[in-house]
Amino acid sequence: MIRVIPSNKLLIIYLVLSGIIYIGLLANNLFGTYFGLILFIVFTSYVLSWYLLAMLAALYSRLIFEQNSIELTVGSSTIINAKVLSRIPIRWGARLNLIHSPHVQSNVLNVKINGEFTVKLMGRWIGSARVIGGVMELEDSLGLLSIQRLLLCDCAEIIVRPRQLISATDRMGVGGYTGHGLSMEGRLGDFRSLLIYDYERPASSIHWLTSARVSELMMVNRSEYGSCPIFIINVSSRVLIPQDGDRPIDEALQIISDSSNYCGEVKVVLIRRGYVEERVVSRGVIPYLEREIRIRVIKSFSESDMFVDLPDYFRKYLDKDELLNIAYIRTSIDDEPLIDELSKVVNAIGSRSRIVLLNFKTVDG
């Protein structure tokens, strides 16, 4: 997982030194010949000694993050600490380019081996992403030779959550749903009974007065979601492709997130050609839902059609699961849901006034 990149400058210097020696031999000039040989030996000693130390430092280096889990919202940023540690006790400067999916943005870092540095991460897209390592590059002071090392690690999981907005559903007006004028009971569903709290349910379902009285967490058991919307979301490859930097799926997930602020949990139907799945979604699981959708779609592509922000030379060192963590797509395949498939889903739900269609193209008729 080490790559050596000689510069054109190195080749030119060796050609010049060889030329001096060759001219000295042709002219039978001992001074010129010995002078060229001395320069050749000194220069080669410098290159080889730097190469040996840099190779050892890179070979025995590892990347460590102080945090294993990081949470952001779209558009926000955070700073975390990290280290590049090596068994070779040197403190050379290096460049480090982190390897992660485009859900987060980071800059090329100037770091010191065996020194601590800070990383600024900015949330770009909603989802669950992971920093799987970085490409460290060492370069000698003359710019003659550089060595790149792929540092893989189980570095940090990054959860990018939707923005804390509650106004998107006010503007939906899709499928006749304008639910903010309804009572809270109507949104959440009719009261049925009280049950012992299920920790997989959102905290909004806890009945705090009863819980305080019986000294045990109790939750409200309600009927089927009342007047909350039912979202049918297109999860074809097209919605994962950014348009002016933003993906259609992020807008859809933001709307679902805003609705979950009122409903606690919402029903979501995922649909693409040949695939339909119904989910009950709370706000906390939205980033993981995006990851499931993304991985399922990317698996439909061949490895050659995936894009990763990593030099091709190092791509062969990553297995399929690691590639899926950082892969993204730039072109869509023919996996848009058919009209017949969408009609069956709508008819199965029945109550069209509660249906909200997300990421569907306008269809005549």
N, C-alpha and C positions, 0 to 999 in steps of 0.2 A: 504493500500500500504506500510505497514511496516512489516518487517520480523526480528524475533529475532533468533539468532544463538548461542546457548551455545556451549562452547568448551568442549572437553574431560577433560581438566584440572579442570574445574568447578565441574564436576561429581566426579572426583578423590578426590578433596579437601573435598567435602561433605561426601564422604565415609570414609575418614580418620577421620574427626571430629566426625562422628557418631560412628566410631569404638572406639575412645577414651572414649566417654560417655558410650558406651556399656560395655567396659572393666572395667571402674570405677564402674559401677553398679554391674557387676558380682563379682568383688573383694571387694565389699563393701567399696570402697575407696572414701570418700567424696571429697578429694582434686582433684583426677582425674576426678570425675564426674562433679564437679563445674567448673574445669578448661576447660573441654571439652565443657560445656554449654556456658561459657563465650566466648570461641573462636568461637563457632557456632553462637552466637548472634552478636558478633562484625563483623564476616565475612558476615553474612546475611544482617546486616545493611549496610555494604559497597556495597554489590551487589545490594540491593534494592534501595538505594539512587542514585547510578550511573544509574541504570535502569530507575528510574523515571525521572531524569534530561535529560538523553539521549533520552527517548521517547518523552518528551515534546519538546526538541530542534529539533528533527527530524520531529515531527508532524507539527510544525509551521514554517518549513523551506520552502523556495522557491528559485528557481534558476533563475537568471537574467543575460542576455547578454546585453552588451552595444550596440552591432550592431545587426540589424535585417536582414541584407543582407550582404553576404560575397562572393567575387569573387576570384577564383583561376584559374590557369592553371594546367594541368597535370604535376606533378613533382615539383610544386612550393609550398611554404608554407606561412602562415601568422600567426600573433599573435593577439588575441583579448582579451579584458578584460571581466570578468564576476564576479558575486558575488553569494554567498549563504547567504541569509538573514533569520534570525529567530527572532520571537518575544521574545524568551528567551535570555536575554542579557549575553550570554557566548561566548567565543572565543575558543572553543575546536577544535582540529585538526580532520580532517576527510579525507577519501579517496573518490574521485569522479570519476566515470567512465561514460563518456558521451555516450548517445544513439543516434546513427546515422547509416546510411547505410555505406557499405565499400567503397563508393566513396571517402571518406576522411578518413584519419588516425589521431588518437589522442592517447595520452598516459593516463594512470591512473594518476590522479592528487592528490597531497597532498594539501589540502586547509584548511583554517580557516573559521569556521562559523562566520558570521558577518564581514567578511574580503574580500577584493578584491584579485583576482588571475588572472593569464594570462593563456590562452589556445593556444597551437600551433596546427594548423590544416594543414595537407598536402594533396594536391590533388592527388588522385590515379587513378580514372576512370572519364571519361567524363560524365557529367550528372547534373541534378538538384536534390540535396539532402537536407535534413533538419535535424538539431539537435532537437529532440523532448523532450529532457530532460537528466536526468542522474540518476545513482544509487549512492546515498551517503551512506557511511558505517562509523559508529562510533564504536570504540573498546576501552574498558577500558584499563588502564595502565598495568594491570596484564595479559591481554590477555584471560580473562575468558569468556567474553560475547561480542558479536557484534550485532549491530542493523543496518539493511539496510532499506533505505527509497527510494522509487521511486519518483523522482521529475519530474513531467511532466510540460512542458511549451511550448508555441509557440516561441521557442528560436531564431533560426536563420536559414534562407534559405542559402544554400551554392551552388553556381553555379561553377562547375568545367568545364572550357572551354578547347578546344583543344590547343595544343602547337602552338606557332606562327611560323609555318614552311611553306615554300612555295615550297619545293622541291619534295614532295611526288608524285604529279601528273606528274613531269618530268619523273619519273621512272615507271609510270603505264604500258604503252605499252599494255593495255588491250582493246580488241575490236577495235584495230586500232587507238585509240585516242592518239595523241601526240600534243595537241592543243597549246603548248606554242609558236610554230613557226608561229601561225596565228596572224592576226592583231587584235587589240582591238575591232574594229567594228565587225569583224567576230565572236569573242567570245561572245560579248554582244548581237549580233543580229543587223539587219539593222535598221537604223534610220527611224522612222515614223513621229513623231510629238513631240511638247512640250506640257506638261500638268502641271496643278497646282500640286505641290508635295503631294503625299499620304504618310503620316507619318508611314504607315505600310510597306512601301518599304525601301530598304536600302539606306543609304546616298550616296552610289556610283552612284545612278541614278540621282542625282541632277545635273542640268546644271548651274554651278556657274556663268558663264558670263551673261547668260540671267537673272538669279535671281538677280544679282547686278544691272542690267539695269532697271528692272521693279519693284525692291524693294519687290519682293515676290518670295518665293521658287518655282522654276520650275523644273520639271524632264523630262528626255528623255523617250519617249514612243517608245520602240523598238519592233521588230518582235520577234518571238518565239526563243530566246536563241541562235540563230546562230549556231556556231559549238561547243558550250559547251557540255560536256558529259551529258548523261542521265544515272544516277546510278540506277541500280536495286540491292537492298540490301536484303539479307536474314535476316529476323528478327525472326527466330525460337528461341526456348529456348537454343539451343546449343551455339549461339553466345554470350549469357550472362554469360556463365560459364568460369571462368578464367583458363588460361593455363600458368603456370609459373608466376602467378600473373597478367597477362594481359588478357583482354577479346577480342575476335575477333571483337566485335562491335566497340570497341574503335579505332582500326586500320582503320576500314571502315569510321567512323565518322571523323577521322583525314584527310583522303583523300578527303572527301566531303568538309571539312573546307578549305583545301588548294585550292581546285578548286574554291570555292566561293570567294577567294581573288581576282581571276581574272574575274570571271563571275558575281559577285554580288549576283546573285541567280542561283541556279541549280535545275533541275528537279530530284526528287528522287522517285522511286517506291519501296514501302515496300511490301514484299511478305513473307508469310508463308502459311502453308497448310490451305486452305479455306479462305484466307484473302489476298486481294490486295488493296493497297491504293496509290494514287499518291499525291505527295506533291511538292510544290515549296519552297526551303529551302535557307535561308541566313545564314551567319555564326553565327549571334546572337541567332538564335533559335535552334541551334544544341543541347545544353544541355537539352532543354525542349523536343526536339524530342526523345532523349534517354530516358527520363523519361516516355513519352507516350508508347514507345516500351516496356520498362521494366515492367510498370504497367500492360499493356495488357497481356504480357506473364505470369507474376506472378499470375494474376487472374485465369489462367488456372490450377493452382495448388491448392490443398487443403491446409488449414492452417497448417496441420501437416507436409506437405512437404516443407513449407517455412522455411528459416533459418533467425534468427535474433540474433544479438550479445547482448543478454539480458537473465538473468537467467529465467528459465521456470516458476518460482514462480510468477514473475511479468508480464508474458505475458498475463495472463487472464485479466489484468487491461487495456489493450490496445484494442481499437476497430479496425475494419477491415481497415479503412482508415489510421490509425496510423501505423498499421503493414505494410501496403503496402509501406509506406514512408521509412521504414528501412529494408524491407525484401530482401533477395536474394536467389538464387537457386544454388545447387551444382550438380544436375543431370538433364538431359534433358528428354523431353517427345517426343513422335513420332509426331512432328509437322513440319518436314522438308517439304518445298514446293515440290510438285510433278513435274516431268519433263513436263507433259502436261500443268500445270499451268504456268510454266516459259516460255514455248514455246508460249503460247497465249499472254503473256505480251510482249515478244520480237517481235512477229509478229504484234502486235498492234502498237508498236513504229515505226517499219518499217526500219528506218535508222540504220542498225546494226553497222556501222562504228563509231557511236557516243555512243554506249552502253558500259557501264562498269559494269561488274558483281562483286559484293562484297560478300564475305563470303559463296560462293557456293563451294561445294565439286566437285572434278573432276568427270565428268560423261563420261563414254566411249561412243563413237558413237555420 
